């Protein structure tokens, strides 16, 4: 079985704004057919990384998307890339049919008939003004536009910001069921990491301009273990070097990396940490970024 083609890669990617170093030599490789989650605190470098991939900013080091430098060949690459930010970014002064006209003029991969197919069964009509739509209806419109673009790389930057949980789940489920394929790759940034955990194939954690975790989701359970331990066994557990400890009444929840399960299981219940718990643990880890506490 041959390996899937590489969609995007970066080597020693750096970026500074004045004295502020935003990216500190990050490396990553994104193959086709994967769904990547890019997660980090505010100021961690997520937006700069996305801008570098989209050719919106020049960086030090090397970055390639479909084998091209995105900053130098942005116009060419936009034929195979789609970028969607939060739903509030839709031009509110347009009507639905005007938005479809606009996207058709901008993106050569947009298929208006496909967009209309995805709008069937919704309350959206061509004459509705976008400014009159509820956030849920805007999400439906946004999703129809996204799925009507034949892009090989889709970048989603907080696409469900401000939506209630029902519409957030519908958004991701329909994206997964009706759009994703082996030829397409999704890159999603979000603060609601638990909601996309079930659809991700890979996760990238950024802290202070460095990647502190880049791993397939299936490897998390082999590498990280969460232990719930009573007060009477805490000293034994701490001796095994947890990367994070959260005290809860008379017990503690600890996250370990590369500690054999057979050494932890006798101390208490063990499980695989959720992405949000793992994110918090790695963000607080003292050696996560060299020279930072």
N, C-alpha and C positions, 0 to 999 in steps of 0.2 A: 504494500500500500504506500503510495507516494505521499509525501508531506504536502499540506495545502500551501498555496502560494503566499508570500509575505505581502501584506497590504501596506504596512507602515513600519518604519524602524527608526531608532535614534541612537546615536553614539556620542557620549560625552556632551550632551546638549546643555548649553549654558545661556543664561540671559541675565543682564543687569540693567536696572534703571538708575542711573547715577551710581551712588555707592551701595544701593540695595541689590544684593544678589538674589534673584528670584528663582532661577534654576541653577543647580550646582552640579552639573555633569551627569545628567540622568541617561540611562540606557533602557531601551525596551524594544520588543519585537511583537508585532500584532499580525497573526496569520488570518487568512480568510475564513469565514464561517464561524467566527467566535463572537461572543458578546462580552465586552470588557466593561467593568465598572471602574471609574477613576474617582477616587475618594480622597478628600483631604480637608483640613481646616481652612478657614478663610485666610488667604495669603500664602497658602502652601505651594502655589504654582500651577494649579489646575487650569485656570483661564489662559495663562501664558503657554502652557503645553498645547491646549486646544488651538490657540492662535497660531502656534508654530506649525501644527499639522494642517491647518487651513490656509497657510501662506499669508497670514495677516501680520506676522512679525518675523523679522530676521533674527537668527540666533547663532551663537557660536557652536562649534561641533558640527555634527552631520545629522541631517534628518531627511528621510525619503518617504514619499507616499506614491505607491505604484511605480517605484523606481525613479521618481523625479524629485527635485528640490521644490517643495511647495511654494516657497517665496518667489522663486524665479519663474515657475511654470504654473502659477495659480490659475490663470484663465483656462488652461488646458485641463487641469485637474478638476476644476469645478464641473466638468462634464460627467464625472463619475463619483462626485461627493455631494452629499446633502447635509446641511447644517440646520438644526432646529433648536432654538432657545425656548424659554418659557412661553406659554400661550399668550401672555400679555403683549408679546412682541408683534402680533399680527396688526397690520395697519387698520386701525379702527374706522378710518374715514371711508373705507371702501365697502362695496357690497360684495356678497359671496361670489357672484359671477365675475366681478371685476378682479377679485383676488386670484381666481383661477386663470383669468386672462394674463394677469401680471406674472404669475409663476410660469405660465406657458411661454411668455416672452423671455424670461430670465434663464430658465433651466431647460436645456435641450432634451433632458431625459424625462420631462414631465408629460404625462398622458392624461388629457382632460377627461376622456371617456372613463378611464379607470377611477379618477377622482369622483365622478358622478356615481359610479357603481358603489363606491364606499359611502357615499352620502345617502343612498337609498335606505329607507327605514329610519332615518333621523328626522327631526323637525326642521332641518335646514332647507331653505329654498333659495334659489339664485338671487332673488331680489332683496333678501334680508341684508340690513346693514350690520357690519361686524360689531359696531359699537353698541348695538342693542342685544347682542347675544349674551347669554349667561356664560359663566366660566366653563360649565360642562359642555355647552354647545360649541364654544370656541375650541375646546379640546377635541371634539368630534371633527370639526372643520380642519384643525391642525393635523390630525391623524390622517384624514382623507388626502390632504395635500402631500404629506410625507410618503404615504404608501403608493401614491401615483407617480412618484419619482423613481426611475430605474437607476438608482445609485448603488455602487458597490461598497461604499463606505458611508454610513449614516452616523453623524455626530449629534448627540442629544445633550444639551447643556441645561440641566434642571427643567426638563420639558413639562413636568406636571406641577410646577411651583404654584401654590395658591389653590389647587384643586382639592376637593374633598376626597376621602379615601376610596369611595365607590368609583369615581371617575379616574383616579390614579390607577386602580387595579384594572379597569376596563382598557385604559390606554395601553398599558404594558401587555395585557393579554392579547389584545387585537394585533398589536405590533408583532408579537411573537408568532401568533397563529397565521396571520395573513400577509406578513411581509418578509420575515426572516427566512433565509435559505443558505445553502452551503456556499453560495457565491458572494453573499453579502456579509458585511461585518458591522456590528454596532459598537459604538463607544459612548457610554452614558456617564455623565457626572450628576450626582445627586447627594443631598444630605439625608434623604430618606432611604438609607442603604438597606434596611431590613425588608423594604417593599420590593426591591429588585433582586434580593439575594437568590430567590428561587429560579430566576431566569438567566443569571450570569454564568458564563463558563470560566471567566478569569477575573481576578481582582488586582488593581494597582492602588496602593496606598502611598500618598505623598505627604511628606512632612518637611517643612523648611526648605523646599526646593530640591529634596532628594526623595528617591523611591525607597521606601523602607519595606515594602512587600510587593512582590510581583509573582503571582502563583495561580495555577489553575484551581478552581473551586474544589475539585475532587481531592486535591492534595492537602487542604486545610486540616481535615480530620486526621491525617497521618502525621502532621507536623505540630499541631497545637491541640492541647487538652485543657478543659476547664474542670477544676476540682472544687467541690463543696466539702469543706472540712470543719469539724467541730473544734471548739476551743481546746479540747484536750489533745488534739493531734496537730495543732497549728505549728508548733515548733518543728516537728518532724517534716511537715510540708514545706515550711520556709527554708529548711536546709537544702531542699532540692532546687532552689533558685527560681521561684516564679517570676514572670516578667510583669505581673500586676496582681495586686491584692485589694479586694473590696470587702470590708468588714460589714457584716450584717448581724446585729444583735449578738448571739452567742456562737456565731459561725463566720467563716470567711469563704469567699469565692476567689479562687486563684487561677490564673492562666499560665500555662507552662509551654515552652517550646522545646521540642526534641528531647523530652523526658519520657522514657519508656512507660507505657501504660501499666505494665505490671508493677512498677514502683509506686504508682499513684493510686491504683484501684484499692489497695488495702486501707487507704487513709480516708476514703469517703466516696460518694457518688461522682462519677466522671462522665463528661459529655464533650461534644465538639462546641466550642464557643460560637455564638452568632457573630455575624460580620460586625454588628455595632459593638458588641463586647470586645471583639478582637481589635477593632479600630481604636477604641478607648485605651486598651491595654498597650498597644504599640505607640500610640501618641504620647503616653506617659512614660514609656520606657526610657531610662536615662541615656542609653547608648544608641538610641534610634538615629540620631544625627550627630556625627562627630563634631565635638566642640560646643554642643548645645545640651542644656539640661532639660 
